[in-house]
Amino acid sequence: MPKYYEFEVSLQEIQPRIWRRFLLRTTSTFAQLHQAIQQSFGWQESHLWEFRLPTYRGRPIAGLPGGEEYDRPTPNAKTVKLSTYFTGSRVVEWCEYVYDFGDDWAHDVKLIAVRSDNEAFKRRLLDGQRAAPPEDCGGTPGYERMVHFVETGEDTYDDDPDGLAEWLEGWRPDAFDLAKTKAEFDR
């Protein structure tokens, strides 16, 4: 019977909370966890990313190889198995996932449980709430600007409201289509 990690991933510093919950095979790598987060949040996978210990300036657990020039080499996420970090035996197991080193979208990645299932699959989306911020919106302050604009029609930067509306392409902070995302995610 296959075993799965049940993860809950949520963005830090954003209220109301933006989160996703999914199952991922215990034989998966951190690269596969990265792909699951990207697809469940609707990120476009167009920026650097890294999994880190949940401490101030946490040491890299896995990510894109490199980083030697910053004296903090990052283990290759394609070769680092989730089981090297997540055991399922501790009361609380979590790490941080940082996406887009400019906007610095920090996510809490929490292991909720290790489960068995009669059915074999690679991953399965279980639940989630709220839309992820638009890509390249400027981090948490930019997200707050987008929310304010969607709710009021006013741009706090006194920029081009028509251009901003066009750029947002109908994005709404409370819109998360679980069924649609699940259909794509579970394939």
C-alpha positions as CSV (number, residue, x, y, z in Angstrom):
1,M,0.0,0.0,0.0
2,P,1.6,3.3,-1.1
3,K,2.4,5.9,1.6
4,Y,1.9,9.7,1.3
5,Y,3.0,12.8,3.1
6,E,0.0,15.1,3.8
7,F,1.4,18.6,3.5
8,E,-0.3,22.0,4.3
9,V,1.5,24.9,2.6
10,S,0.6,28.5,3.5
11,L,2.0,31.9,2.6
12,Q,3.6,33.8,5.5
13,E,2.6,37.4,6.3
14,I,-0.7,37.3,4.5
15,Q,-4.2,37.5,6.1
16,P,-6.7,36.0,5.4
17,R,-4.5,33.0,5.0
18,I,-3.7,31.6,1.5
19,W,-3.1,27.8,1.8
20,R,-3.1,24.5,0.0
21,R,-3.3,20.9,1.4
22,F,-2.1,17.9,-0.7
23,L,-0.7,14.4,-0.6
24,L,2.6,13.5,-2.1
25,R,4.3,10.1,-2.3
26,T,6.9,9.6,0.5
27,T,9.4,8.6,-2.2
28,S,9.2,12.1,-3.8
29,T,12.1,14.6,-3.9
30,F,12.1,18.2,-2.9
31,A,11.9,19.1,-6.6
32,Q,8.6,17.3,-6.8
33,L,7.4,19.1,-3.7
34,H,8.4,22.4,-5.4
35,Q,6.4,21.4,-8.5
36,A,3.3,20.5,-6.3
37,I,3.5,23.9,-4.6
38,Q,3.9,25.8,-7.9
39,Q,0.9,24.1,-9.5
40,S,-1.4,24.2,-6.4
41,F,-0.7,27.9,-6.0
42,G,-0.8,28.7,-9.7
43,W,2.7,30.1,-9.6
44,Q,4.4,30.2,-13.0
45,E,7.8,28.6,-12.0
46,S,9.7,31.6,-13.4
47,H,11.9,32.5,-10.4
48,L,14.5,31.1,-8.2
49,W,13.4,29.0,-5.2
50,E,14.7,27.1,-2.2
51,F,13.6,25.0,0.8
52,R,15.2,26.2,4.1
53,L,15.3,25.3,7.7
54,P,12.7,27.3,9.6
55,T,15.2,29.5,11.4
56,Y,16.4,33.1,10.9
57,R,18.4,33.0,7.6
58,G,17.8,29.2,7.5
59,R,20.3,26.9,6.0
60,P,19.2,25.6,2.6
61,I,17.7,22.1,2.6
62,A,17.3,21.8,-1.1
63,G,16.8,23.9,-4.2
64,L,18.4,24.8,-7.5
65,P,22.1,23.7,-7.4
66,G,24.5,26.5,-6.9
67,G,24.9,29.3,-4.3
68,E,28.6,28.6,-3.8
69,E,29.3,32.2,-4.7
70,Y,27.4,33.2,-1.6
71,D,29.2,30.6,0.6
72,R,26.0,28.7,1.1
73,P,25.8,25.8,-1.3
74,T,22.3,24.5,-2.0
75,P,21.8,20.7,-2.4
76,N,20.1,19.8,-5.6
77,A,16.3,19.3,-5.0
78,K,16.2,16.7,-7.8
79,T,18.3,14.4,-5.7
80,V,17.3,15.2,-2.1
81,K,14.4,12.9,-1.0
82,L,11.7,14.3,1.2
83,S,12.4,11.4,3.6
84,T,15.8,12.8,4.4
85,Y,14.0,15.7,6.2
86,F,10.4,14.6,6.9
87,T,10.2,11.5,9.1
88,G,6.7,11.6,10.3
89,S,7.9,10.7,13.8
90,R,8.3,14.2,15.3
91,V,5.3,16.2,16.7
92,V,5.9,19.1,14.4
93,E,7.8,18.9,11.1
94,W,8.0,21.9,8.8
95,C,10.3,23.9,6.7
96,E,10.2,27.1,4.6
97,Y,9.8,27.3,0.9
98,V,10.9,30.6,-0.6
99,Y,9.9,31.4,-4.2
100,D,11.0,34.5,-6.1
101,F,14.0,36.0,-4.3
102,G,12.8,39.5,-5.3
103,D,9.3,39.3,-4.0
104,D,10.4,36.7,-1.4
105,W,7.2,34.7,-1.1
106,A,7.9,32.6,2.0
107,H,5.7,29.6,2.5
108,D,5.3,27.4,5.6
109,V,5.5,23.8,4.5
110,K,4.0,21.7,7.4
111,L,3.8,17.9,7.5
112,I,0.4,17.1,8.8
113,A,0.5,13.3,8.6
114,V,1.9,10.3,6.9
115,R,-1.0,8.3,5.3
116,S,-1.5,5.1,3.4
117,D,-3.9,4.7,0.6
118,N,-5.2,1.7,-1.3
119,E,-5.0,3.7,-4.6
120,A,-1.6,4.5,-6.1
121,F,-1.1,8.1,-7.4
122,K,1.8,10.6,-7.4
123,R,0.0,13.5,-5.8
124,R,-3.5,14.6,-4.9
125,L,-4.8,18.1,-4.0
126,L,-7.1,18.0,-1.0
127,D,-8.1,21.5,-0.2
128,G,-7.1,25.2,-0.2
129,Q,-8.4,28.7,0.1
130,R,-7.8,32.0,-1.7
131,A,-5.9,32.9,-4.8
132,A,-2.1,33.2,-4.7
133,P,-0.8,36.7,-5.3
134,P,-0.2,37.7,-8.9
135,E,3.3,36.8,-10.1
136,D,5.8,39.8,-9.8
137,C,3.3,42.0,-7.9
138,G,6.0,43.2,-5.5
139,G,5.8,40.9,-2.4
140,T,3.4,41.4,0.5
141,P,3.2,45.2,0.0
142,G,2.4,44.7,-3.7
143,Y,-0.2,42.0,-2.9
144,E,-1.9,44.5,-0.5
145,R,-1.9,47.1,-3.2
146,M,-3.5,44.5,-5.6
147,V,-6.2,43.6,-3.1
148,H,-6.9,47.3,-2.4
149,F,-7.2,48.0,-6.1
150,V,-9.6,45.0,-6.7
151,E,-11.8,46.0,-3.8
152,T,-11.9,49.8,-4.4
153,G,-10.8,50.4,-8.0
154,E,-8.1,52.8,-6.6
155,D,-4.4,52.3,-7.1
156,T,-2.5,53.5,-4.0
157,Y,0.5,54.3,-6.2
158,D,-1.6,56.6,-8.4
159,D,-0.4,54.7,-11.3
160,D,-2.3,53.6,-14.4
161,P,-5.6,52.0,-13.1
162,D,-6.6,50.8,-16.6
163,G,-3.2,49.2,-17.1
164,L,-3.2,47.6,-13.7
165,A,-6.7,46.2,-14.3
166,E,-5.5,44.7,-17.6
167,W,-2.4,43.3,-16.0
168,L,-4.4,41.6,-13.3
169,E,-6.6,39.9,-15.9
170,G,-9.6,39.5,-13.6
171,W,-7.5,38.2,-10.6
172,R,-9.5,38.2,-7.4
173,P,-7.9,37.5,-4.0
174,D,-10.8,35.3,-2.8
175,A,-11.0,33.2,-6.0
176,F,-9.7,29.7,-5.7
177,D,-11.3,27.1,-7.9
178,L,-10.5,23.8,-6.1
179,A,-12.2,21.6,-8.6
180,K,-10.3,23.1,-11.6
181,T,-7.0,23.2,-9.8
182,K,-7.5,19.6,-8.5
183,A,-8.2,18.3,-12.0
184,E,-4.9,19.7,-13.3
185,F,-2.9,18.9,-10.1
186,D,-4.1,15.3,-9.8
187,R,-3.1,14.3,-13.4
